[in-house]
Amino acid sequence: MNFGTLKHIYFLGIGGIGMSALARFFASQSKTISGYDRTRTPLCEELEREGMTIHYTEDINLVPKDIDLVVYTPAIPKDFVEFVYLQKTNIPILKRSEVLGIITQNMIGICVAGTHGKTTITTMIAHLLTQSNVKCNAFLGGISKNYNSNLILCEKSKIAVIEADEFDRSFLKLHPQIAVISSLDADHLDIYGSKEAMEQSFSEFVNLIQNGGFLFQKYGTPNLGGTPNFYHLNDPNADYHTENLRVENGEYHFDFVAQNGRLKNLVMTYPGLHNVENAVIAIAIAYMLGATETEIQEGLKTFAGIKRRFDVHIKTDKLVYIDDYAHHPQEIEACVKSVRDLFPDRKITGVFQPHLYSRTRDFADDFAKSLSLLDTLILLDIYPARELPIEGVTSEMLLEKCTCPNKILATKSNLIDILKTQSLDVLLTMGAGDIDQVVNPIIKFLKPK
């Protein structure tokens, strides 16, 4: 499809992080952009301020009559009224991943896949390249704090840094020149059915790497084919790793080690040991593509992170508040352990919103284990997203399995009242649903303290 001739593009689920990046891309080309989303989020409000028209009521009468293309997210239910209506028209309808694949098919695609870490790695690579002589375009799975956007554009660059989403096998529409596999923990079993089927899909992704391309894979993950270059936080068996890793004045200091050289005395202020490992692969790719040692040093120091990825909102001697997107047991464990490393001997209260009934069911014991690392757990209702309830799968069921000293059930509406009853030291909110809507009210409640 020739996108150049299109004038009006309509997005079903425009407020999604991947969808909004595409909407912004087409808006930058002077296309008329409109769309539907279920909830008017802060991101939707930003899109409206940028000139896009969005409605929040399921109504075919609100669908514009002059649209040339419909882009939809697979999270949209197949019986959604507008989707059903648009399928009966002659208007082309494409999935988000198909559109992204078409846009980037003639670019040098750096595609970052994996069940955890891909948003941070994608954003780190994009920042290191943008702050260097190399430059890039980037379609991110989160809002970069450095650029206050999930889209980075550079007309002079043929490089596209892309978050490769495994949900609904979306990443199989991409054309990677460089592919990254960050992790392969079981997830999206509602789509794949088994971990083995999920890994098979990743193998298919690896097979998409263009001739002469490169595969970077975390050391210790299953063999997916190809000839991977392995990276790891500190395992010397990996092709890329750190040495002399230490914390000084709240900053990480380390040497980056590759097969063909070493970058010494790098400094990263972004918190979390798992993010140092994410930096290892970002540095490896930036260095391979021509970023200089000085550019990498400066880029790493200035990396500000991503909204809702270990997002520190309050940090005082008496109170810390961090918000994170963690929604898988491994992510929760990594997040809580990072908080423990940064704030040892302090009491951690965690608010968690489970995401999907199927994920809660499939990993209930693992969720209980990771959530039990908290001192106090406040558990919200399950966010259904695209699913109907599953009998017996509830937050009450999950709470019963948790063994942390204090545990409480809550709703978004009574959360602040419950927080008022707690002696808060370090507060952590986690989840991928709409828990982000309570972040500002929590900040407002905590700020006067």
N, C-alpha and C positions, 0 to 999 in steps of 0.2 A: 504494500500500500504506500502511496506517495502522500506523506503527511503535509507536504508543502502546499498542496492545493486546498487543504481544509480551512474552513473559516470559523466554525463553531463546534466545540467538543464538549460533550456532556459526560460527567463522571458520577457513577453510582457508587457512593461511599467515598466521596471526595475528601472527607476529613481524615481518612487513614493516612498513616505516615508515608507509605509508598505512593499512594494515590495523589496525595497533595504535592509530592515532589514532581510527579509527571504533570500535574495541573500547572505548577509554576514554570516548568520547562516550556510548555506550549504557550503559556501567557507571555513568556519572554520573547516568543516569536510572533507576538501581536495577534494571537488567536483569541476569539471570544470563548470564555470558559464559564460554564455553569454546572450545577450538580445538586445531588441530594445527599444528605447524611442524617442519621437518626438523632444525633445530639449536637447542639451548637457548642462546641468546645472552644477553648482559647485559640487553637490552631485554625478552626473554621473562621473565627472572627478575624484572624490575621489574613486569611485568604479573601474574605469579604473586603477588608481594607485595601487589599491589593487589586480590587476591581472585579472579583468573581461573584457571581450570583448563586446563592445557595438557598435551598428550602429544606425544611425539616419535617414536612408532613407527607406521608405516602399518598400521592395524588397524581394521577396521569394528566390531569388538567394543568398541573404546574410544570410539566415537561415541555420545554421550548419546541416550537414547530420547525425551526430552521437548522437543526443540528445535523452535522455531517458524519459524526463518529460518536459512538458510545463506548466508554471505557468503564469496566466494572471490576470490583474486587471479588475474589471467590468467597469472601465472607458474606456477601449478599445472598440471602436465601433464594433458592430457585423458584419459589412461589411468590416472591416479592412482586407486588402489583405492577410497579413501573417496569421491572425487568420483563415480566410476562408480556406486557403491552408492547415494549420496544422490540421484542423478538418477533412480533407479528408485522413489524414495519420492514421497509427495505434499507433501513439505516444499518451500516456495518457496526457490529458489536465485537469488541476485543477485550480479552482479559488484560489486566495491568501488566502481567509478565510478558505477554505477547507484544504489547506496545513498547515496553522497555527493551525487549530483544531487537525489535525493528530499529529503534532509535540508535542503539549501540552496535549494530552488526558490522558497521564499517569503521569502528573505532578499536583502539587497543584496550580490550576489556580486562580490568582487574576485578575479578568476581570473588567475593568473600562469602563463603558458606560455612555452615556449622550450626549445631543446636544451641550454642552459647558463644557470646563474645563477638559475633560478627558486626554488630553495630559499632562497637568501640574500635575494632580493628579497621573497619571501613573508614571511619571518621579520622582515626589517627593517620592512616595512609594518605587520605585526602588532604589533611592539614600539612603533613610533612612535604608533600608534593607542591601544594599551593604556595607554601612559604619558601619554596626553593626555586631554582632556575627551571625546573622541569614543568611545573604547572599541571593542571588536570581539570576535568569535569567530574562531578560526583553526584550520585543518587544515593542518599543516605537513609538509613532506617531509624533515624532519630534527629533531633534538632541540635546541631552543633552550636555550642556556646560561643565559639570563635566567630562564627558567621551568622548566628541567629537564624539559621535556615537548615533545611534538609536537602538543599540543592546548591551546588557550586558549579558555575559555568565559566569556561574560558574558551573563547572562539578559536584561539590560536593552537590549542592543544587537541590532539587526537586520542588522548588517554581518557578513559571513563572508568572511575572507581565505582563499583556497583555492589550493594548488599544483595547477595544471592539467597533468596528465601526458599527454604525447602518445603514450606507449607503448600499443600496442593500441587507439589512437584513444580512449582513456579520456576525454579532455577534452571529447569531443562529447556527453557526458551532462550537462554543466554548464549553468548559466543565468547567464552573466556580465552584470552591469550595468557593470562596469569590467573591461576585459581588457588584459593586458600581454603583449607578445611581446618576449622579451629577446634571442633569437638564432634563427637558422634554418640552422645548419650541418647537413650531412647526418648522420643518425643513425637507428638502428632500421631499417636497410635490410632486416633479416630480416623485418620487419613490412610495410614500405612498398614495398620493391623498388627504388625510385629516389628521389632527392631531390625530383623533380618531384611524385611522388605524396605525399610527406611534406608539401610546401608546399601542395598541394591540401587536405590534411586541416586544415592551419592556416587556410586560407581558409574552410573550413566552420566552424571554431571562431569566426572573426571574425564570420561570418554569424549566430552565436547571440547576439550582443550585443543586449540588450533595447532597446526603443525609448527614445530619450533617453539611451542609455548612451555610454560613452567607450572609445576604443581608444588605448592608449599603445604605441608601437613604437620599437625602437632604430633610430636614424637610420642609413641605409645598408642595411637589410635589405629583401628583395624586397617589392613591392607585393602585398598580400593582399586588397585591397578595403577598403571602409569609408573613414573619414576620420580617419587616425591623427594623434595628437599625438606628435611625435618627441622622443626624448631621446638624449643622448650624453654622454660624459665631458667633452669640451671643444670640440666642433665648434659654432661660433656659428650655423650654419645650423639647428641643432636647436632646437625650441621650449623645451626644458629642457636646461641644461648647466651646467658650472662655469666660473668665472673666478677668476683669482688663486690657482690651485691650487699648493700648496707643502707641503713636509715640514719640520716644526719639532719637534725633540726626539722623533722617532719618531711624530709625529701628523700627520695630514693636515689642513691648513687651507684653506678655500676659500669662495667666494661661490656661492650657488645662484641661477641666473638663469632666470627664466620670462618669458613674453611680457608678463605684467602686473605684474611686480615682481621683487624681489631680496631674498634673505636673506643678510646679510653675516656674515663671520667665523664660519662653522660649523667645528666641530672633530670629527674622527672618529679614534678610536684603533684601530679594526679594520683590519688590514693588507690591502694589495693595491690597486693602482690600479683593477683591475676591480671591486672592491667599492665604490670611490668612485662609479663609474658606476652600480652597483646602488643606491647611496644616492640618486642623483639622481632616479630614478623613484619610489623609496619616499617621498622628501620631497615630490615633486610630488603624489602621491596623498593623502598625509596632509594637506598644506596645502589641497588642494582640498576635502577632507572636513571641514575646520574646525579642525585642530590649529593652535595658535598658534605664532608664531615662537619664543617661549621654550620651549614644550613640545617643539618639533622640535629645538632646540639641545640640550636636556637629554637627550632620547631618543637622539639620535645619539651623544652622549658616552658614554651608559651601555650602548649596544648591545654585548653580549658575544660575539655570534656564535653559531655552530651547531657542535655536535660533528661532527668529521670534515670540517669546512670550514675549511681553513687553521688547524687546531687546534694551537696552540703548546704543547707539553708541557714542554719544557725550553728555557731561554734563559739562557745564561751567556756570559761572554767566551770560554770555551774550547769550548763545545758548544751546539748548537741542535738540537732535534728537533721537526719539524712533521709532522702527519698530515693528509691531504686526500683527499677523495672522488673526485678527478679520475680520469676513466676514458675520456675522449674526447681525441683529439690536441689540439684547441683548448684544452681545460681544462688538460691537462698543460703546454702552452706557457705559458698564463697563470699557472699556479701556479709554474713554475720561474722565469719572469721576475720575478714578484713577490718570490720569495726572493732573486734576484739584486739587485733594487732595495734590499731591506732589508739584505742582507748582502753588499755588493760586495767583491770580491777574496777571498772565502772559498770553500773547496772544498765543492761540493755532491755528496753521495752520495744517489742516489735508488733506492728499492725500489719496483718497480711490479708489480702483479698484473693482467694483462690480463683483461678481463671479456667473455665470449662469444667463441666461435670465429668466428662470422660477423662480428662487429665487428672482430676482429683481422685477418681476411681482407680485409674491405672497405676498411680504412684502414691497412693494414700500412705503406705508405710514409710516410704522415702520422705514424703512431706513431713510426716510426724517426726522423723529422726532429725531432719534439718531444722524444723521449727523449735524443737526441744533444746536447741543450742541457746535459745533466748532465756533471759531471766523471767520476763513476763511476756506472754503472748495474748494479743487482742485479735481475735479472728472474725473477719467480716463474712457476710453471705457470699456464696459462690457467684461469680459473674458469669452469666450463661453464654455471652457472645452469640455464636451462631447455633447454639444447641437448645433442645428441650430438656427439662429435668429428667434425671435418671433415678428411679426409685431406690431409696436407701443411701444415696450419695448426697450428703449434706455437710455443712460446716460442723454441725454437732457431732457427726460421725468422726470427722477428722480431729476435732478438739479432744475427743475421748481417747484417741491414740497418742496424743502428745503428752510428754512427761515433764515439761518444764514446771518450775515451782509454782508459778501463778499463770492461770489461763482463763480468758474471759471471752464470751461471745458478744458481738456488737453488730450494729448496723451503721451505715454511713450517717444516718440521721441522729443517732445518739452517741456517736463516737466522741465528740468533743466533751459531752457530759461525762463520759467514762474516763477520758483523759484527765479531767479535773479532779477525779478521785485518786489518781496515781501520783506517786512520788517519782517524777521523771528526772532522769539523769542523761541517758542517751536514748533518743527516740528514733526508731527506724520504721518507715512505711515501705511496703513492698507489694507489687502486683502489676498485672498487665491489663486489667479491666478499666474501670472508670475511677479507680482509687485516686487518680491524679486530681479529681475534682475536690478532694478534701485537703489537698496540700496547702492551698492559700488560706483556708479557714484555720488550719492547724498553726500556720505561721502567725496569723493574726492573733490567735489565742496565746501563743507562746511568747510573742515579741515583748509584751509589757513586763515579763518576768526578768 
